[in-house]
Every structure is written in C-alpha cells, then in structure tokens.
Amino acid sequence: MKLIYCMASLYNPGGMERVLLNKVSWFAARDGYEVMVVTTDQQGKPPFYQFPENVQIVDLGINYSVDNNRSPIAKITSYFQKRRKHRKVLADLLLRERADVVISLYPSESSFIPKIKDGSKKVLELHLNRYFRLQYGRSGLLGLADRFRSWQDVRIARKFDKFVVLTKEDAGYWGNLPNLEVIPNAAPSVPDFSYDTTCRRVIAVGRLDYQKGFDRLVDAWALVSEDTRKKWRLDIFGQGEWKEMLERRIQSLGIGESARINPPTKNIFKEYASSAFIVMSSHYEGLPMVLIEAMSCGLPGVCFDFMCGPKDIIRDGQNGLLVPEGNIPALSKAMETIMRDESLRSRMSAEARKVADDYSEGNVMEKWERCFKELLD
C-alpha cells in the first residue's frame, strides 16, 4: 500500500511533526507499505526529527509562510498565485506517484485535493478542533472571515473519503458527517525510568505562541506563594515568536530565579524524567500530544479544561487536575496543591502511567491500518 502524507513543513519541533514521524515510521517498518511525505514550506531546511531513510520526503517549494509579514493585499494576491501553483504541482506529483491513500493534515491543499483524480482515496486528518479558527475571538472583517472559514471547514471535510478527528469531544461538534471517524494520536514507546517524587520541577512544552498560552502559565506561576515557588522551578521548552515577550514578562513579574524559557530538545523524555508534573495552559488543542507523552512517563497533568483533549485524558483528582478554562488563579492553586503534597504526586503518577495503555501505538495504528484497508476495499 502506497501512502502519501501532505504537511506544511517538517523543520519545527512540534507535536504534529512528532506524531507524523511516529506514524510513518510505524508503516515504513512493515512489509507492504511505501510512504512519502510531501511538504509545501520546507525552504531547504532539514527536518527537525530524523525520519526513516526509506520514507521519501518531497518539498513542492510553494512557501506560503514567507508572505506572513507582507501587507494584507500583497498577502492575499500572493496566496492565490501560490495556491494555483500548489494545485498544479501537487496534481502532477499525485498523477505520477499513483498512491493508494493520500492524507492531508489540513494545510492548504485540503480545499482542492479531493478534486485531483489520481485514483487515490483521500483522507483529511485534523490535529486541531472544530472551532480552532474562532479561538482568537476577533471582530469586524477578520472575525467575519474566521466565521466563514469555520463554516467552510464542514463543506471541505464532507468531500473527503474519510475525515479523522482526534477526540470524541471534537467529533460531537462536527454534526452528523457520514465520513467522520475518531482516531487519537498514539503515545510513543516510553523509556524505562522511575518516577522521582522528590523532583521539584514543573515542565511545559510547546510552541511559544498564542495557542499554547504560556503567558497565562507565567502569570499563574507568579501567583504561587513565594515560599513554595522558591523551592521549585518552572521550565518551558519551545521556540516561537513569543520568546522575547515571555522572557520580559518573567522578569517584570520578578520570577526569573524560578522560571525559564528553554530551547526545544530532541530528547524530551530526558526532561520528563527529571520533572514532577506537566502543566498545559493552551487556549485550544486537537489532542495534546505532550500531555499524553508526559503522563505516559508518570507525570501528573495540570491544565485548563480547554477544547479539546483534556476531558479525554485527565480524570480530575486521579491522574491530574483540571481547572476551568482561562482561570489563572485556579491554575496557580492546582499547581501549588501538587507541589506541596509528595504523596499526592506519587498516587497521581501511578494513575497517569495508565494513559499509555489507552493510547498505545499498537491500538492506534491498528485503527489507521483498518481505516485504510476499509477505504480500499
């Protein structure tokens, strides 16, 4: 079976990139599968993660992202020009490669790829959630555009042979789509190490941008009592356009001795091994991969009850703590509750490890394999 995954780029150290790596590595290691990844915006950069040698990576050279800082009119004009080029070169590639299944991870080709008649089945895989375009709460023309595109997403999803979302919660927001299926992301194999209840470090992982809401986390950390905070450390791992802003915020709040922004790491499990629990302050997710990873390692999870994912993963009070979305004082209180109680951390750690069974690679990839085979049958 020949599979082609379409993705914007592979040079970022993000969750989508890690999930794609795990998936294609699983298929590439099995007989009977041929895997290709097609990108639009790689810009000559190497992938952040090491992909298997037998996975072919092809970049189309569209480079939508280079227009991000241009004026709105120039950006719109360039977008439609690049979209025409994208459609042509992708159609040429698919007609040449003749894949069995083509999977779009919701970048730009999702609006036109079902119309390419190359004989393949088309799958749309969403790593965000139904209302991800509305999370900024913009008004005026931008808000109108957000609402229109959100409405259009349903029309786009209907045109695919299969539309895959990550959580049951999100599936309920899409209505009665006949092609809808829920397949979560898989927890990767976890290195064998013992959870150290004496660790006094809180870890957070993700892009430094609006979605991940690390400004809210920094504010919550500043609300932790000084006696508790000075015995602990908050380490945020990531990169992005908010780095300088977050560092300034940390300094202005006077918490620079206990809070740090760290560059992304290729060995995140080493960092999990020396952490007490993970905290997530996102505005929205599809299914938070870092939460699944960290909890599989035995780290309790503390996070806002954002859309979507936490309800599927965290059993409040058992393997972690959920707080109302956007309630920064409640997030601070939840962190301090776990920080002050070593026995609670130990009990929650034992429960957190069970997440690995719920999201085991074998179970998840079996669902993907069955999905592809049913489409071809």
Disulfide bonds with the S-S distance in Angstrom:
none
